[in-house]
Amino acid sequence: MTITIALAGKGGVGKTTIAGMVIKYLSENKPGAILAIDADPSSNLNMVLGLDLDWTVGDIREDMLHQVRASLTQTGAAMGALPGGITKAEHLDYEIRSSLAEGDKFDLIAMGRGEGPGCYCAVNHNMREVIDSIGGGYKYVVIDNEAGMEHLSRRTTRDVDHLLVVSDPTQRGIVTAERIAAMRDELDVNVTNAYLIVNRLPGEIPPPLQERIDKMNIPLLGTIPANAELSEFEFSGRPLVDLGNQSPVYHAIAEMMASILD
């Protein structure tokens, strides 16, 4: 059975960094293949994981629609046809599987850019089916989402076992995290467990912030300290999965993952 872990939170709170550390923990401590899905057009999960990325699902989608429109203009063929008679589903299946960035311990699919003008409903349906089919072959699927939760069900029909809502250590960040967590009841996918993670905390949680967290509708899974070593990795562009296991950041995330997966 595939275990799906999704991360959400407003932009800039460190979701992609935490996603990378979650994948590092799984690859070093849990048996089974891991698929990372970068569902945030503005993130660079491939850089965190140290993987080259040449092609995204967004690129594939736009290229396919271009081919369909060209075929329609030239031959008057029904919308949905592709040159050579291949179906959209077959084309997407082949292209998306070919776009996988493969690592030694984990693979990556990047969703890439958002939709441009055009008809995407059928394409997105086929795309979800392909990605869910691919994900079914992995023990773990880790999804790094956009700022909110509203796009999750457009990326996958897979239920989420563990939703990690990430916040910075501010009142505004916590309020935003609570609003994002509340969206889980409005999705077309089921979320079994949801947790709050407070990132880049300089010391202990201040009492006013702790009081606000205690009133939230999701439990606090843990906190991650602000860390100069991690900043050096970010500045240099080194893959964060190379961060040592003794790092306070990795140690904090490893403890959280062990608590929900063991």
HUQUIQUI-V417089 format. One record per residue. N is the residue number from 1. OMEGA is omega in whole degrees, -180 to 180 (999 if undefined). Layout:
n: {N & N}
omega: {OMEGA & OMEGA}
//
This chain:
n: {1 & 2 & 3 & 4 & 5 & 6 & 7 & 8 & 9 & 10 & 11 & 12 & 13 & 14 & 15 & 16 & 17 & 18 & 19 & 20 & 21 & 22 & 23 & 24 & 25 & 26 & 27 & 28 & 29 & 30 & 31 & 32 & 33 & 34 & 35 & 36 & 37 & 38 & 39 & 40 & 41 & 42 & 43 & 44 & 45 & 46 & 47 & 48 & 49 & 50 & 51 & 52 & 53 & 54 & 55 & 56 & 57 & 58 & 59 & 60 & 61 & 62 & 63 & 64 & 65 & 66 & 67 & 68 & 69 & 70 & 71 & 72 & 73 & 74 & 75 & 76 & 77 & 78 & 79 & 80 & 81 & 82 & 83 & 84 & 85 & 86 & 87 & 88 & 89 & 90 & 91 & 92 & 93 & 94 & 95 & 96 & 97 & 98 & 99 & 100 & 101 & 102 & 103 & 104 & 105 & 106 & 107 & 108 & 109 & 110 & 111 & 112 & 113 & 114 & 115 & 116 & 117 & 118 & 119 & 120 & 121 & 122 & 123 & 124 & 125 & 126 & 127 & 128 & 129 & 130 & 131 & 132 & 133 & 134 & 135 & 136 & 137 & 138 & 139 & 140 & 141 & 142 & 143 & 144 & 145 & 146 & 147 & 148 & 149 & 150 & 151 & 152 & 153 & 154 & 155 & 156 & 157 & 158 & 159 & 160 & 161 & 162 & 163 & 164 & 165 & 166 & 167 & 168 & 169 & 170 & 171 & 172 & 173 & 174 & 175 & 176 & 177 & 178 & 179 & 180 & 181 & 182 & 183 & 184 & 185 & 186 & 187 & 188 & 189 & 190 & 191 & 192 & 193 & 194 & 195 & 196 & 197 & 198 & 199 & 200 & 201 & 202 & 203 & 204 & 205 & 206 & 207 & 208 & 209 & 210 & 211 & 212 & 213 & 214 & 215 & 216 & 217 & 218 & 219 & 220 & 221 & 222 & 223 & 224 & 225 & 226 & 227 & 228 & 229 & 230 & 231 & 232 & 233 & 234 & 235 & 236 & 237 & 238 & 239 & 240 & 241 & 242 & 243 & 244 & 245 & 246 & 247 & 248 & 249 & 250 & 251 & 252 & 253 & 254 & 255 & 256 & 257 & 258 & 259 & 260 & 261 & 262}
omega: {-180 & 175 & -176 & 178 & -179 & 177 & 178 & -179 & -179 & -177 & 174 & -177 & 176 & 180 & -176 & 176 & -180 & 176 & 179 & 179 & 175 & 180 & 176 & 180 & -179 & -176 & -177 & -173 & -176 & 176 & 178 & -178 & -176 & 174 & 173 & 176 & 177 & -177 & 180 & -178 & -176 & -178 & -178 & -177 & 179 & 178 & 177 & -177 & 180 & -179 & 174 & -179 & -178 & -169 & 179 & 178 & 177 & 176 & -179 & -179 & -179 & 179 & -180 & 179 & 176 & 179 & 179 & -180 & 178 & 179 & -180 & -180 & -174 & -172 & -176 & -178 & -180 & 179 & -178 & 178 & 176 & 178 & 180 & 177 & 179 & 180 & 177 & -178 & 179 & -180 & -179 & -180 & -179 & -175 & -178 & 177 & 179 & -177 & 180 & 171 & -172 & 175 & 180 & -174 & -178 & 177 & -175 & 167 & 177 & -179 & 176 & -172 & 177 & -175 & 172 & 178 & 179 & -178 & -174 & -171 & -179 & 180 & -179 & 177 & 178 & -178 & 178 & -179 & -179 & -178 & 177 & 177 & 178 & -178 & -180 & 179 & -178 & 176 & -179 & 171 & 180 & -175 & 175 & -171 & 170 & -173 & -180 & -180 & -170 & -178 & -174 & -177 & 174 & -179 & -174 & 171 & -177 & 175 & -179 & 178 & -177 & 176 & 179 & 179 & -173 & 177 & 168 & -175 & 178 & 177 & 180 & 179 & -179 & 178 & 178 & 179 & 179 & 178 & 178 & 180 & -179 & -179 & -175 & 179 & -178 & -175 & 175 & 176 & 179 & 177 & -176 & -178 & 177 & -176 & 173 & 171 & 177 & -174 & 175 & -179 & 179 & -179 & -180 & 176 & 178 & -178 & 179 & 179 & 178 & 179 & 179 & 179 & -179 & -179 & -176 & -178 & 172 & -178 & 174 & 179 & 180 & 179 & 179 & -176 & 168 & -171 & -178 & -180 & 178 & 178 & 178 & 176 & -179 & -179 & -175 & -177 & 178 & 177 & -177 & 177 & 176 & 178 & -177 & -180 & 178 & 180 & 177 & 179 & 180 & -179 & -180 & -179 & 178 & 178 & 179 & -179 & 178 & -177 & -178 & -176 & -180 & 999}
//
